[in-house]
Amino acid sequence: MLVKERMSRNPITIRPETVVTEAQALMKREKIHHLPVTDKEGRLVGIVTEKDLLYASPSPATTLSVYEMTSLLAKLKVEKVMSPKVITVPEDTPLEEAARIMADGNIGGLPVMRDRTLVGIITESDLFRIFIELFGARQKGVRASVLVPNTMGLLARLTEALSREGGNIISIGTFLGEDPTNGLCMLKVDGIAKDRLAEILKPLVIRIEDIREA
């Protein structure tokens, strides 16, 4: 799956000369946490986050009255608090690569580009929704987490065994295990009762870590 399939298209943008209070009101009204900043030609020149705006304050703030601070904040422009060096991704970036960039860079959103044109934004909220979908969190079934040996064909044997029993695999995913010789497999199945699923899995796995109806 690529970023262009799950990004928010035509994101709301602001200009560098927008004042901080306007940007804050816009975020609150639209329920968003990131605003790409574009110049009058539509070129991306920065990004401002809810946190940037939250921490924006005149200096030295401690010497100002509430009235003075409010007055100065109403004049403070986004260009003074935005991040001018924006990390972006092309629209054909795999979602997992975008997630890695966000995690490694400790950032919550990535503007998405088509050549030099801003066409979307992908955020942590988008990835959370994909995570929910990936693991079938909104579908009823039996969820099992099992420690499995790192051997060729293991997943094929697991899915074949579930298919023979008439089970429907809602989701399946693999994760790092305790060491390189094993891995953690999480699967969600319907059409098989919890106790019967445990019986099917036991001969194929090292151990069942957790199994429950979910």
C-alpha angles and dihedrals in degrees: 000000000000132000092247090063095059107022123111104255126223094010121209109261137188135205125247091247093057110117119242095244091056091050091050092051091048093052092049093047095047095037094233133134103202132054122189111218117222132182125233090276090056094250117146109248102162149333131239126200134201088253092053090055093043092057095041110113138147117263129271088023096173092066095053130089120233089256092051093048092050090049094050094044088055087060098041110108127219091239088070095057105027125102105249095192102071123190107218137175132211115249092249093060113126112249093238090056091052089050091050091051091050093047095045093045095041090231129139102211143026125205110227119224137200101200099308097336123101107232104162150336131242117204141181089262090058090051092049090054090050090049090054090050094045093056096040092240093163095051126082119239145105114296120205131182113197135177107230134187116254094244131138115263096015095124090048090054091048095051092043091053092050092047092052089054091052095251124153115217109223094180141348132187139167130218140177113291132205093289139348092282095067145027140203116249122195118194136170121203139177127196093049125084118237096249093047091048089054090052091052094047101045098075091048103046139055091237143331109250097186138350127181145143109263 
